[in-house]
Amino acid sequence: MLIDFFLHLRQAKLPVSIKEYLMLLEGLKQHVISNSIDEFYFLSRATLVKDERNFDKFDKAFGAYFKDVQALPGIDLDLPMEWLKRQLQREFTAEEKAAIEAMGGLDKLLERLRELLEEQKDRHEGGKKWIGTNGTSPFGNGGFNPEGIRVGGPSAGNRTAVKVWEQRSYRDYDDQIELGTRNIKVAMRRLRKFAREGAEEELDLDDTIASTARNAGYLDIKLVPERHNTIKVLMLLDVGGTMDDHIKQTEELFSAARSEFKHLEFYYFHNCVYDFVWKNNRRRHSERHSTWDVIRKYNSDYRLIFVGDATMSPYEVLQPGGSVEYNNEEAGAIWLRRLVERFPKFAWLNPEPEGVWEYRQSISVIKQLMQARMYPVTLAGLERAMRELSK
């Protein structure tokens, strides 16, 4: 089975070698892991994957290969019950949802959460008061409340939390992914502008022929500087949360940008830009870059491209302390205005279908801040965005 797994990884375009495969076998032989499929996953990833940018590809290949496998030769599965059985998410009727009311704003939510943290001693489920799961309380996860604080656990899909209390980690977008279509690249090429720069090291065929003819047939080679794309692009990429629904589309967009623009700088943010951004999602809490430094570092001739679904609570854009992850001193709207004032050639690319934009308040707010320069990630939308940026 393991040799087939190795070949499966190779077919998934992961650069695994025989030496690394033998290292995995040696680790199993020496019993460096217990009888657990998740420990086998970590061991195989540690021995077979050399570059963390390939972690996502490995996860997909591993999941596809072992999807229906119940046991491995020589390895017994020891899965916790949470892996084998997940409690059905509670469904609420329209009457129940209509009966749930917001608690009166972010300040009251935080005040009530502090009170509950002092009072609550046990785990609760399905209620409407305590911090718990699958209930109508504004605090917890897996339930429903139109204006709450999600405490741990996955989102139930309602996307109405105004704060999220958990340590979350995001992966960098993979800039090596192969596009299924060339349409994104073709659209982005509309933004490219070329100029001849550097030393004269490229053959100028037309001038060489003309000069040779004028020189009575004696070869007279003419050289010119190479042509380089002079457009400079700064990309700010939303990652995590609701953007998990658009990973493939965003990776294709990012991959196309990396191949088409020689002068490309990028940073990540979550939901809305605040007073810092980051380069590496695995070290985003320890290696932050001040947004002020980004504004000062790059000249105003950079084309600024935001990539994000702009789907969040309006608090996150309009209010100080609106970030779901920390208490930002200035509202996200202030930082967005500073960025577009610094880089007058800008556009926002939104992977959400354009037909739903009018139903999401945060999208309307950000579209207004972007002076209506928000475009869908479609061929027509990208062409419109590139035309705007090339003016």
C-alpha positions as CSV (number, residue, x, y, z in Angstrom):
1,M,0.0,0.0,0.0
2,L,2.8,2.4,0.9
3,I,4.5,2.1,-2.5
4,D,1.2,3.0,-4.1
5,F,0.9,5.9,-1.8
6,F,4.3,7.1,-2.8
7,L,3.4,6.8,-6.5
8,H,0.1,8.7,-5.8
9,L,2.1,11.6,-4.3
10,R,4.3,11.7,-7.4
11,Q,1.1,11.8,-9.6
12,A,-0.1,14.7,-7.5
13,K,3.1,16.5,-8.6
14,L,4.7,16.5,-5.2
15,P,8.6,16.3,-5.5
16,V,9.0,13.2,-3.2
17,S,12.1,11.0,-3.8
18,I,13.0,7.4,-3.1
19,K,15.4,8.5,-0.3
20,E,12.6,10.3,1.5
21,Y,10.3,7.3,1.0
22,L,13.0,5.0,2.6
23,M,13.3,7.4,5.5
24,L,9.5,7.0,6.1
25,L,9.8,3.2,6.0
26,E,12.7,3.4,8.5
27,G,10.7,5.5,10.8
28,L,7.9,3.0,10.8
29,K,10.3,0.2,11.3
30,Q,11.8,1.9,14.4
31,H,8.3,2.6,15.8
32,V,8.8,6.3,16.1
33,I,5.0,6.8,16.1
34,S,2.2,5.1,18.0
35,N,-0.7,3.2,16.3
36,S,-2.5,6.4,15.1
37,I,-3.4,7.4,11.6
38,D,-2.9,11.1,12.5
39,E,0.6,10.4,13.7
40,F,1.3,8.6,10.5
41,Y,0.1,11.7,8.6
42,F,2.6,13.9,10.5
43,L,5.4,11.4,10.1
44,S,4.8,11.0,6.3
45,R,4.5,14.8,5.9
46,A,7.7,15.4,7.8
47,T,9.7,12.9,5.9
48,L,8.3,13.3,2.4
49,V,7.6,17.1,2.1
50,K,10.7,19.3,1.9
51,D,9.0,22.7,1.3
52,E,6.1,24.0,3.4
53,R,4.5,25.5,0.3
54,N,3.6,21.9,-0.7
55,F,1.8,21.1,2.6
56,D,-1.6,21.9,1.1
57,K,-0.9,19.7,-1.9
58,F,0.2,16.9,0.4
59,D,-3.0,17.3,2.5
60,K,-5.2,17.0,-0.5
61,A,-3.3,13.9,-1.9
62,F,-3.2,12.2,1.6
63,G,-6.9,12.8,2.0
64,A,-7.8,11.5,-1.4
65,Y,-5.7,8.4,-1.0
66,F,-6.7,7.3,2.5
67,K,-10.4,8.5,2.1
68,D,-11.9,5.0,2.3
69,V,-9.0,3.1,4.0
70,Q,-9.8,1.7,7.4
71,A,-6.5,0.2,8.3
72,L,-2.8,0.2,7.2
73,P,-0.6,-2.8,7.1
74,G,1.2,-2.8,10.5
75,I,-0.5,0.3,11.7
76,D,-3.7,0.1,13.8
77,L,-6.1,3.1,13.7
78,D,-6.7,4.8,17.0
79,L,-9.1,7.6,16.1
80,P,-10.9,9.7,18.8
81,M,-14.7,9.6,18.6
82,E,-14.8,13.2,17.3
83,W,-13.1,12.0,14.2
84,L,-15.6,9.1,13.6
85,K,-18.8,10.8,14.7
86,R,-19.7,14.4,14.7
87,Q,-22.9,15.5,16.4
88,L,-25.6,16.7,14.0
89,Q,-25.8,20.4,13.9
90,R,-29.0,21.6,15.5
91,E,-31.5,23.1,13.0
92,F,-33.6,26.0,14.0
93,T,-37.0,26.9,12.7
94,A,-37.8,30.3,11.1
95,E,-39.8,31.1,14.3
96,E,-36.8,30.3,16.5
97,K,-34.4,32.4,14.5
98,A,-36.9,35.3,14.4
99,A,-37.1,35.1,18.2
100,I,-33.4,35.6,18.6
101,E,-32.4,39.3,19.1
102,A,-29.1,41.1,19.0
103,M,-27.8,42.2,22.4
104,G,-27.3,45.8,21.6
105,G,-23.9,46.2,20.1
106,L,-20.3,45.2,20.5
107,D,-19.7,46.8,23.9
108,K,-22.6,45.0,25.5
109,L,-21.6,41.7,23.9
110,L,-18.1,42.0,25.5
111,E,-19.5,43.1,28.8
112,R,-21.9,40.1,28.9
113,L,-19.1,37.7,27.9
114,R,-16.9,38.9,30.8
115,E,-19.8,38.3,33.2
116,L,-20.4,34.8,31.9
117,L,-16.7,33.9,32.1
118,E,-16.8,34.7,35.8
119,E,-20.1,32.8,36.5
120,Q,-19.9,29.7,34.2
121,K,-18.2,26.6,35.6
122,D,-19.3,23.7,33.3
123,R,-19.7,22.9,29.7
124,H,-23.1,23.7,28.2
125,E,-24.9,22.7,25.0
126,G,-28.1,23.8,23.2
127,G,-29.0,26.6,25.6
128,K,-29.6,30.3,25.2
129,K,-27.6,31.8,28.1
130,W,-24.2,30.2,28.7
131,I,-21.1,29.9,26.5
132,G,-21.7,26.6,24.7
133,T,-22.4,24.8,21.5
134,N,-25.5,24.4,19.2
135,G,-27.6,27.0,21.0
136,T,-29.0,30.4,20.6
137,S,-26.6,32.2,23.0
138,P,-24.5,34.9,21.5
139,F,-21.4,33.1,22.8
140,G,-20.1,29.7,21.6
141,N,-20.1,27.9,18.3
142,G,-22.3,25.6,16.1
143,G,-25.6,27.4,16.8
144,F,-27.3,30.5,15.6
145,N,-27.3,34.2,16.7
146,P,-27.3,37.1,14.3
147,E,-24.8,39.1,16.4
148,G,-22.5,37.0,18.6
149,I,-18.9,36.1,19.6
150,R,-17.8,32.7,18.3
151,V,-15.7,31.0,21.1
152,G,-13.6,28.1,19.7
153,G,-14.9,25.5,17.3
154,P,-15.8,25.8,13.6
155,S,-18.3,28.2,12.2
156,A,-21.8,27.0,11.6
157,G,-21.9,28.7,8.3
158,N,-24.0,31.7,9.3
159,R,-21.0,34.1,9.2
160,T,-22.5,36.6,11.6
161,A,-19.9,36.6,14.4
162,V,-18.6,40.1,15.3
163,K,-15.6,38.6,17.2
164,V,-13.9,35.2,17.0
165,W,-12.1,34.0,20.2
166,E,-9.6,31.4,19.0
167,Q,-6.1,31.2,17.7
168,R,-6.4,30.5,14.0
169,S,-3.7,29.6,11.5
170,Y,-3.8,30.1,7.8
171,R,-1.8,28.7,4.9
172,D,0.0,30.9,2.4
173,Y,-1.5,30.9,-1.1
174,D,0.4,28.5,-3.4
175,D,1.9,30.5,-6.2
176,Q,3.1,27.4,-8.1
177,I,-0.4,26.0,-8.8
178,E,-1.0,25.3,-12.5
179,L,-4.0,27.1,-13.9
180,G,-6.8,25.1,-15.4
181,T,-7.3,27.9,-17.9
182,R,-5.1,30.7,-19.3
183,N,-7.9,33.2,-19.2
184,I,-6.6,34.9,-16.0
185,K,-3.1,35.3,-17.4
186,V,-4.4,36.6,-20.7
187,A,-6.6,39.2,-18.8
188,M,-3.7,40.3,-16.6
189,R,-1.4,40.8,-19.6
190,R,-3.5,43.9,-20.5
191,L,-1.8,45.6,-17.6
192,R,1.8,44.9,-18.7
193,K,4.0,47.7,-20.1
194,F,7.4,47.0,-21.6
195,A,10.5,49.1,-21.8
196,R,14.1,48.3,-22.7
197,E,16.3,48.4,-19.7
198,G,19.8,47.3,-18.7
199,A,22.9,46.3,-20.7
200,E,22.7,45.9,-24.5
201,E,22.7,42.1,-24.7
202,E,19.7,41.2,-26.9
203,L,20.0,40.9,-30.7
204,D,18.2,43.6,-32.7
205,L,17.5,41.6,-35.8
206,D,16.0,44.4,-37.9
207,D,18.8,46.9,-37.2
208,T,21.4,44.2,-37.8
209,I,20.0,43.4,-41.2
210,A,19.8,47.1,-42.1
211,S,23.3,47.9,-40.8
212,T,24.8,44.9,-42.7
213,A,23.2,46.0,-45.9
214,R,24.6,49.6,-45.5
215,N,28.0,48.0,-44.7
216,A,28.3,46.4,-48.2
217,G,27.3,43.0,-46.8
218,Y,29.8,42.8,-44.0
219,L,28.0,41.6,-40.8
220,D,27.3,44.5,-38.4
221,I,25.6,43.1,-35.3
222,K,23.4,45.5,-33.3
223,L,22.3,44.8,-29.8
224,V,19.6,46.4,-27.6
225,P,18.7,46.1,-23.9
226,E,16.2,43.4,-23.0
227,R,12.6,44.3,-22.8
228,H,11.2,44.2,-19.2
229,N,7.8,44.6,-17.8
230,T,7.9,47.9,-16.0
231,I,4.5,47.6,-14.2
232,K,4.8,47.4,-10.4
233,V,2.0,45.7,-8.5
234,L,1.2,45.5,-4.8
235,M,-1.3,42.8,-3.8
236,L,-3.1,42.6,-0.5
237,L,-4.7,39.2,-0.1
238,D,-7.5,38.3,2.3
239,V,-6.9,34.9,3.9
240,G,-8.9,32.6,6.2
241,G,-12.5,32.7,7.4
242,T,-14.9,33.1,4.6
243,M,-12.0,33.2,2.1
244,D,-11.6,29.4,2.6
245,D,-14.5,29.0,0.1
246,H,-12.4,30.7,-2.5
247,I,-8.9,29.2,-2.0
248,K,-8.6,27.5,-5.4
249,Q,-9.8,30.6,-7.3
250,T,-7.5,32.9,-5.3
251,E,-4.5,30.6,-5.7
252,E,-5.0,30.6,-9.5
253,L,-5.2,34.4,-9.4
254,F,-2.1,34.7,-7.3
255,S,-0.2,32.2,-9.4
256,A,-1.1,34.1,-12.6
257,A,0.0,37.4,-11.0
258,R,3.4,35.9,-10.0
259,S,4.1,34.7,-13.5
260,E,2.9,37.9,-15.3
261,F,4.4,40.7,-13.1
262,K,8.1,40.8,-12.5
263,H,7.7,43.6,-9.9
264,L,5.1,42.1,-7.6
265,E,4.9,42.6,-3.8
266,F,2.2,41.0,-1.7
267,Y,1.0,40.9,1.9
268,Y,-1.8,39.1,3.7
269,F,-4.6,40.5,5.8
270,H,-7.8,39.0,7.4
271,N,-11.2,40.4,6.4
272,C,-10.1,44.0,6.5
273,V,-6.8,45.8,6.5
274,Y,-5.8,47.3,9.9
275,D,-2.6,48.6,11.3
276,F,-0.5,45.6,10.3
277,V,-0.2,43.0,7.6
278,W,2.0,39.9,7.2
279,K,4.0,38.0,4.6
280,N,3.9,34.5,6.1
281,N,0.7,33.0,7.5
282,R,2.5,30.5,9.7
283,R,4.4,33.3,11.4
284,R,1.8,36.0,11.1
285,H,1.7,36.8,14.9
286,S,5.5,37.1,15.2
287,E,6.4,38.7,11.9
288,R,4.0,41.5,11.3
289,H,4.6,44.5,9.0
290,S,3.2,47.9,9.9
291,T,0.7,49.1,7.3
292,W,2.3,52.5,7.7
293,D,5.6,51.0,6.7
294,V,4.0,49.5,3.6
295,I,2.5,52.9,2.7
296,R,5.8,54.6,3.0
297,K,7.9,51.8,1.4
298,Y,6.3,51.7,-2.0
299,N,6.0,54.6,-4.4
300,S,2.7,55.8,-5.6
301,D,3.2,54.4,-9.1
302,Y,2.5,50.9,-7.8
303,R,-0.8,49.4,-8.9
304,L,-2.7,48.3,-5.7
305,I,-4.9,45.2,-6.0
306,F,-7.0,44.0,-3.1
307,V,-8.2,40.4,-3.2
308,G,-11.0,39.5,-0.8
309,D,-14.7,38.6,-0.5
310,A,-15.4,41.7,1.7
311,T,-17.8,39.4,3.6
312,M,-17.8,40.2,7.3
313,S,-19.7,42.1,10.0
314,P,-19.9,45.8,9.2
315,Y,-18.3,46.4,12.6
316,E,-15.0,45.1,11.2
317,V,-14.9,47.9,8.7
318,L,-16.5,50.9,10.5
319,Q,-15.7,50.6,14.2
320,P,-12.5,50.8,16.2
321,G,-12.0,47.4,17.9
322,G,-14.0,45.8,15.1
323,S,-11.4,43.2,14.2
324,V,-12.4,39.7,15.1
325,E,-8.9,39.0,16.3
326,Y,-7.7,42.0,18.4
327,N,-8.8,45.5,19.4
328,N,-7.6,47.7,16.6
329,E,-7.4,51.4,17.6
330,E,-8.5,52.7,14.2
331,A,-11.3,51.5,12.0
332,G,-10.5,49.5,8.9
333,A,-12.2,52.1,6.8
334,I,-9.5,54.6,7.8
335,W,-6.8,52.3,6.7
336,L,-8.5,51.5,3.4
337,R,-8.8,55.3,2.7
338,R,-5.1,55.8,3.5
339,L,-4.1,53.0,1.1
340,V,-6.2,54.2,-1.9
341,E,-5.0,57.8,-1.3
342,R,-1.4,56.6,-1.4
343,F,-1.9,54.4,-4.5
344,P,-4.3,56.2,-6.8
345,K,-4.4,53.3,-9.3
346,F,-6.2,50.6,-7.3
347,A,-8.9,47.9,-7.7
348,W,-10.6,45.3,-5.4
349,L,-11.1,41.8,-6.9
350,N,-14.0,40.0,-5.2
351,P,-14.3,36.2,-5.7
352,E,-17.9,36.3,-4.5
353,P,-20.6,36.2,-7.3
354,E,-21.5,39.7,-8.2
355,G,-25.2,38.8,-7.8
356,V,-24.9,38.6,-4.0
357,W,-23.0,41.8,-3.5
358,E,-26.1,43.9,-2.9
359,Y,-27.3,41.6,-0.2
360,R,-24.2,41.9,2.0
361,Q,-23.8,45.2,3.9
362,S,-20.0,44.9,4.3
363,I,-19.6,44.5,0.5
364,S,-21.6,47.7,-0.1
365,V,-19.5,49.6,2.5
366,I,-16.1,48.5,1.0
367,K,-17.3,49.0,-2.6
368,Q,-18.1,52.6,-1.6
369,L,-14.7,53.0,0.0
370,M,-13.2,51.7,-3.2
371,Q,-15.0,54.3,-5.2
372,A,-17.0,51.5,-7.0
373,R,-13.7,49.9,-8.2
374,M,-14.7,46.4,-7.1
375,Y,-14.7,43.7,-9.8
376,P,-15.7,40.0,-9.8
377,V,-13.0,37.4,-10.4
378,T,-14.4,36.5,-13.8
379,L,-12.8,37.0,-17.2
380,A,-14.9,40.1,-17.9
381,G,-14.3,41.4,-14.4
382,L,-10.6,41.0,-14.6
383,E,-10.5,42.8,-18.0
384,R,-12.4,45.7,-16.5
385,A,-10.1,45.8,-13.5
386,M,-6.9,45.7,-15.7
387,R,-8.3,48.5,-17.9
388,E,-8.9,50.6,-14.8
389,L,-5.4,50.0,-13.5
390,S,-3.7,50.7,-16.8
391,K,-5.1,54.2,-17.1
